[in-house]
Amino acid sequence: MGQLCGRCMQLLRDFIGFVQRMSSDLVQGIKECLTLISNCSCLKQNSSKNRQLYKPILQPHERVTAQEFLQHIETDFEMSPLGKDPLEALRTLSFSENPGLQQSAALYYLHVSQHMNIPLPVEHLEPFYALLRSADLEVQQMSSLSLVNFLLEGNIDKELVVQMGLLEPILDLLESEDPTVQCNSCACIMTLAVSESNREAIGAARGVTPLLSLASSYDPRVQQNAVGAILNLTQSEKIQQVLCKEGALPVLALLLESPDSEVQYYSCAALSNVAANVQHHKALLRPSDRFLLRTLISLLSSSVDKVSSQACVCLRNLATSVDIQAEMVAENVLPQLCSLLASGSEDVRRASIALLWILSQHPPNQDTLACAELLQSLGMLLAAHKTDPVIVGHTACIIRNLCLSKNRQRIAESRCVEGLLQTLLLTDTQEDSLHYVTSCLAELAKQEGAMLHMVQWMDEPLTRCLVRLAGQLEHPEPSFHAASIIHHMISHEKMMLLWKYHIEEIQAYLKNFLTHQEVRFQQLGISTLCRLRADPDFSLAFRKSQMVKLLEQVRQQTEETQELLRAAMCHEDS
């Protein structure tokens, strides 16, 4: 626990003087006050009732408690700041109607919240209810700020705060006219709204409406925290429905043009969460006004990485329909995405490549996307980030989609082929990305022009890698694709020389393919074997091995299968 700062010590000295002055004149002052009030005619009609309602400004037990509390601060604060004795004193001071006493309790909690590194005992949440309900502005400011500190540092269980009934006074403070109180209460809601149960509680307590109002605040701190709270609330599908009914979508869309990058990011991320639910797309993308779409595309050029990244995410969530994708391409989104692929931010690169992957799935977009600029960017991206499985996987999928376009020759001549081949050499390539890369290369190898360009880049390490992948049957898809690439390259003289260094390994995977349960593996194995037998060295190796016996077994199985099929068909005809 740290020492009290100079300002806090001065406040405590002032409070000590205040209590001492009041102690000496307290009794006489109360008597004089009561005498004056008792002589008023308003008490004569129902004096007993009014005497019950009256409470003195400083009650005797509060004075004693305050003095004991001050003594604790001066002597035992460092040893037991959250002990049983100070808790009782804090309860008394917090629930007092005297603003000075409440300020002392609020100041105490504020200091503790700034220096404590242990969980706040549950019992200490009870005084917060009275402090947050206080009519004194300073008490509201200090108590709400200390609660924010406790929440941010993880010193309080967030769900327990709601269970203890503190959500209602926090939401009431959203209606305050003081920016500091508004800022702190929004921060509390933003922090509390990280759990699903809390989000539902906030929605049930009608906390969405005041947050939307404060999202348009002229105070940047208030606006940031209000939009941040809305962002956390959008993680709940149920609250998304409430937000849409309350008119949140136009508000968030307008906030995308805010000069504050934090507000831009929060509102964009909130819209991304809403856009992940297709049922909201109609409300987000009104046919007569594509304001949101154009604004998001303009944010791709933001100098703030997290803003441009989040704009990509939002556009990706919206790009579920063919019409929306066509509009994005028509809005000339491609140059901006190419620029983002070269970003120094990993999040930006990943978000932009994911959006491009979505766009490349729509056939009418493929010819537009298969331009020299994008292919060059993809090739450079693979060369620079070949160890990033997300980049590699998405890029391979994009190239494979673009192979279906009429510009496949342009793809074959680009740096993309070299980039894809080089990723094969990474032993730590994840299975998913390896599957996408080998699938893309296998598709390219089917085309004569692309295959010739692949052969130009092939060397001993790449040859050895392809043979190794073909033999790894624990990963069946990469194995099949690697074997398919080998099959299409066999006829090239350069490749046949390279394959001869791996005759034994090639024989091994061909044996596995011939005995594989899937017919496609058997067919690929047979076809590859036939093409290799044209070479004398491979032919001799096959004769010395058990390959002929395996072929005979496959033939017998095939004949048996054919007879069974004929019998079944004849039975069906009869």
N, C-alpha and C positions, 0 to 999 in steps of 0.2 A: 504494500500500500504506500502511495506517495504522500508527500507533505502538502498541506493546504497552501494554495497560492496566495499572493499578497492581497488580491481582491477579496477572496473568500474569507481570509482572516479579518480583514477590515469589516466585512459584513457581519461576522460573528461578534466582533467587538462592539459594533453599533447596536446589535441585538441585545448584548449583555447590558449595555447602558440603558436600552429601552426598558428591559425587564426590571432593572434596579430602580429606575425612576417611577415606573408604574407601581412597584411593590410598596413604596413609602406612602404614596398618596392614594392607593387603590381603595382602601376601605372608606375613607372620607369621600372620595369621589363617587363611589357607588351609592353611598347614603344620600348625598346631595342630589344625585341623578334620580334616585327612586322617589325622593320627596317631591321633586318637581313634577315627575310623571304622575305620581299618585294624586296630586292636586288637580290634574286635568279632568275636565268634565267627561271626556270620552271613556274614562275608566269607571265612572260611577254607575253606568247602566249594567255592566257585566264585568265587575272588577275581578272576580275569581277566575273567569275564563282567560282574561288578558294576562293575569299574573302567571298562568301556566304557560302561555305562549312566550312570555318575555324571557330572554337569556342574556346574562351579563356579557359585556364585551370580553372580559378576561375573568374566567371563573377561578376560584382559589386553587382547585386541583391542577388546573392548567398552568398556573403560576409556579407551583411547586415542581411540576413536571418539566417546565421549561428550564428552571434553575438546575434540576438534576441532569437534564440533557446537556446543558452547557458544561456542567462539570465533567460529564462523560467525554465530551469533545476535547476538553482541555487535558484530560488525564489518560483515558483508556481508548481513545479513538484508534490509535495505531494497532492496538492489541485485539480488540473485538468490535469492529465497525458494524457488524451485523448480528451482534449477540442478542440475548433475550431482553435485557434491560433497555437498550436503545430501541428495540422494536416496540415495546410498550409505550415508550415516550413518543416515538414517531406516530403511532396510532392516535395518541391523544392530540398531538400537534396537528396532524393531518385532518382530523375530524372537527377541529376547533373552528368556530366562526370568526376567529380573529385572524385577519390576513397576515399579520406579522408572524404568528406562530406557524401558519401554513407555509409561508415563505421559507421559514427555517427548515421545515421538513423537506420541502422541495429542493432547497439548496443542498441539504445533506445528501439526498438521493442523487442529485446531479454530480456532486463531487465523487461519490462512490462509483457511479456509472462510468466515470472517466478514468478511474484508476484500478477498478476491481478486475481480477483475472480468474475468478471462481464463480460458479453458478449462484444466482440470487436465490436464497431460500424462498419457498413458496409463500410463507407467511408474510413476506415483505411486499407481496402484490396487493394485499388488502388495502393498505393506506393509499395506493395509487387511485383507487376509485374515488375517494374524497378529494384528492389533489386535482385530478382531471376534471372534477365537477365544481371546483372552486370558482367563485365569481371574480377572483383576483387575477388580472392578466399575467402578472409576473409568475404566479404559481402555475398557471396553465402553461406558460412558456417553458419554465424549468422542468416541470414534471413530465411534459410531453417529450422534451429533449432527452431527459434521462431515460425514459422508456425506450426511445429510439436507440440510444447507446447500448442499453442492455440487450435489445433484440439483435442489433447488428453484430455485437460481440458474441452472441450465442449464450449469454448468461441467463436467459429465460427461455423456457419451453414455449414456443409460439402458439401451440394449440392450447396450452394451459392458460395463456392470457385471455383467450376467447372463452374458455370454460369458466374462468373466474369472473366473467361479466364485464370485462374492461372494454369490449368492443363497442358497446353502446356509447359510453362517454367519449371514446376516441372519435366515433362517427359524428357525435354532436359537435366536437371541436372543428370539424370540417366547415361548419356554418359560421365559425368565428370571422370577425372582420379584420383580425390581426394577421398579417402575412406570416409572421414567425410561427404562430400557432397552427395556421393552415399548413405550412411547410412541414412541421413536425408531425402533425396528425396524418398527412398524406404519406410521409415516410413510414409511419407505423403501419398503415394499411398495406403499403407496398411490401413491407417485410413480412407481415402476417400472411399475406396472400400467396405464400409459397407452398401451402399444403391444400389439398383438395377440400378437406372438411372446413378449413378456414375460409376458403373461397366461397363455398356454399353458404356459410354463416354470414359473410359480408353481403352476398346477394340477397339472402333472406331478410337482412336488416335494412334493405334499401340503401346500401352504400354506393351503388353505381351512379345514381343521379348527381349527388354533390361532387363526386370525383370528375364527372364529365363537365360540370360547371367550372371547377377549378382548373381543368385542362386548358381552358381559355384565359387563365389568369395572366395579368400583365407582369406579375412577379416571376422571373425565370426559375427561381428555386421552387416555388409552389407548382408551377406548370410542369417542371421536370418530374417531381415526385408524384404528381397526380397522374401523369401519363405513364410513369413507371408502375404505379399501382394498377392502372387499367391493363397494362401489358401482362402482369402476373395473373390478373383475373381472366384474361383470354385463354389461359391454359385449361380452363374448364369449359366443356361444350355447353353445359347448362347455363353458365354465365354468359357465354357468347350469345345465346338466344336473348338474354336480358339486355345485353349491350346493344344488339341490333334493334330491339324494340324501343330502347331509350334514345335511338338516333346517334349511336356512337360512330358509325361508319363515316358519315360526312365530316364529323369533327376530326377523326383520325386522318382522313384523306387530306384535309386542309392543313393539318399539322405537319404533313410531309414537306411543306414549303416553309417551315419555320427556319429562322436564321440560326437557331440553336441546334447543333448537331446531335445533342443528347435527345432532345425532343423528337427530332427526325428519326433517330434510331429506334426509340421506344415505340413511336407510333407505327413505324414500318414493321417492326417485329410483331406488334399487336395485330396488324392487318395480315401478316404472314400466318399467324395462328388461326385467324378467322378464315383466311383463304384456304387453309388445309381442309376445311369442311366444304365440300362441293355445293351443299345446299345454300350457302351464302353467296355464291358467285353471281347470282342474278342481281342481288342487292349491291354487290361490289362493282359490278360492271354493267351499269345501266346502258341500254342500247343507244340512247340519244346523247350520251355524254361519256366519253372515254377519258375523263380527267384523270382518274386513278392510274390507268395504264400508261398514259403519257408522262405523268409525274414520276412514276416508278422508273420508267426508262431514262428520264432525265437524271434521276438519282444515281444511275450507274456511273455517271461521270463525277460523282462526289469525291472530294479529296480525302474524306474520312473513310477509312477502309471498312469499318463495321457498318457504315451506312450503305455503301455500294454493295457490300456482301449481302446485307439483309434485303436490299432491293432485288437482288438476284433470286433470293429464296422466295420472296413474295411473288415474283413473276413466274417462278417455277411452279408454285402452288396453284397459280391461276391458269397455267398453260395446259389445262386438262382437255380443252376442246380444240378441235381443228380450227375453228374460226378465230379464237383468241391467239393461237400460234401464228396464224396467217397475218393477223393485225400486228403482232410483235415484229415479224419479219418486215412487214410493210413500213413500220415506223423506223426502219434502218437501225435495228438493234445490233446487227452483226459487228460493225466496226467497234462499237463500245465493248462488246464481249471479247473481241480479239485483243483489245487493249488491256482488259482485266486479266486475261490469261498470263500476261507478263508481269502481273502485280507482285510485289514483294511480300504480300500477305498470303499465308496459306489458306485462310478462310475465304478470301476473295477468289483465289484461283479455284478452289474446290466448288464454291457456289456458282461461279460462271461456267465451269465445265459441266456441272450438273444441269444447268439451264440449257446449254447447247445440246446436251444428250437428249433432253426432252424434245427440243425443236427438231432434231435430226430424225426422230421416229416418224414424223409426218412426211410421206413421200413428196408432196408438192414443195416442201421446203428443201429437199435434198440437193436439187440442182443449184439453188441459190447459195446454200451453205458450202457446196464443194468448190469454193473459189480459191484462187491462189493465196489470198491473204490469210484465210482461215487455215488452210493446209500448212502454210509456213508456220503459223502460230502454234498449231498442234505439234508439228515436228520439233519446234524449239522447246515446247513444254515437255515433251517426252524426254528430250535430251537433258534438260535441266532438272527434272524431277522424276527420274525413272524409279526411284525407291518409294514413291508415294503411291500406295495401292489404289487410293481413290482417283487420283489423276490418271494413272495407267489404265485402270478399269474403264472409266468413263470415256477416255480418249479412244481406246480400242473399240468400244461400242459405237462411238460416233463414226469412226473410220469405216467400220463394217456396214453401218447404215448407209453411209455415203457411197460405198462400193456398188450399191444398187442403182446409182444414178448413171446418167450417160457420160459423166466426167470421170469414170473410173481410171482412165489412162492418166489423167492429171494426178490422181491419188498415187498411182504406181510410181510416178516420176518424182514425187515429193519426198521430203525428209521423213515423212511419217513411217515409211517402210523401214528405214534404218533405225528409227527410234523404237519401233515395236520389236525388231530383232534384238536390239541391245538389252531390252528389258528381260529377255529370256535368260540372260547370263546371270541374273541376280538370284542367288539360291534362296533368299528369304522372301521371294515374291509370294504373296498370299494366293490361296487356291482360286478364289473368285476372280481376281485380276488376271491370274495365269490362264484361267479358262477363257476370259474375254480376249486376251492377247493371242493365244493359239487359235481360237476360233476365227479371229480377224485375219490372221496370216494364212490360215487354211483356205479362207474364202478368196484372198488375193492370189494364192498359188494356183487356183483353178483357171486364172486368166493368163494367157501366154505372156502378154506384155509385162504384167506385174511380176510373174514368176521370174522372168529374165532379170528384172531389176533386183529381185531378192537374191538371185544367184550371185550377182555382182558383190553383194555385201557378205556373202557366206564365207566363213573361214573355218579353221579347225576347232576353235572353241565353240562356235555356234553349231557346227555339225555335231560335236560331241554332246552338246546340250540337247539338241533335238532327239538324238538317239536315246539319251538318258530319260527324257520326258516320255518318249514312246514306250519305254519299258516300265514306267511307274504305273502299274495297274490299280494302285490304291487311289489314284486320281483318274478315273476312267475318261472324262471328257478331255482334259489336256493331253492325255495319252493318245486318244483317238485322233485329235487334231494334229498333234506332232507327227504321228505316223502318216496322216494324210498329206502333210507338207513334204515329207520324205518321198512319198509315192509320186507326187507331181514333179519332183526335182530329179528323179532317177535318170531320166533320159539325157540330161545335160552332162557333157563330158567332164567338166570341172567337178561337178558333184559326185560323179561316179568314182573319180579318184579319191575324193574325200571319204566317201562311204566305205571304201575298201579298208580303211584303218579301223573300222568298227564292225567287221564281218560277224564276229562272235556275238556282239551285243544285238545286232540286227536279227540274227538267227534266233536269239533268245526271245525277243519280243514277238517275232513272227510265230513262234511255237505257241506262245500264250494267246495270240490272236486266233490261231487256227482252232484252239480248244476252248475259245471263249463261248459263253452261253448266248451272247447276242450275235445275230446273223451279220450285222453290219461290220463287226470286228472280223468275223471269219472271211467275209467277202473282201474287205480291205487287205487282209493278210494274204489271201490267195492272189489277188491282183498284183500286190507288191512283189510277191515271190516270183510270179510269172515274168515281170519286167526285169527283175534282178538276174534271172537265170540266163538272160541274153548275154551276160558278162561271164567269161570263162572262169574267173576266180570265184565268183559267187556260185556258179554252177557246180564247180568242183567241191566247194565247201558244203553245198546242199546234199551232194551225193554221199559224202563221208558222214554226214549227220543223220539223224532219224527223221529228217524232214519228209522223205518219201513215204514212210510209214504213217506219219501224221496226215499227209494228203490222202492216203488210202482210207484211213479211218473217216476223214471228212466225207470222202466220196460215198462210202458205205452208209454213213448216217444220212447223207442227202438222198440216196436211192431209197432207203427205208422210209424216209419222210415222204418222198414222192409217192411210194406205193400206198402209204397210209392215207395220203390226200386223195389219191385216185379212188381208193375204197370208200372213203367218206363221201366223195362226190357222187359215186355211183349209187350209194345208199340213199343219198338225198334225192337223186333223180328218180329212183324207184318209188 
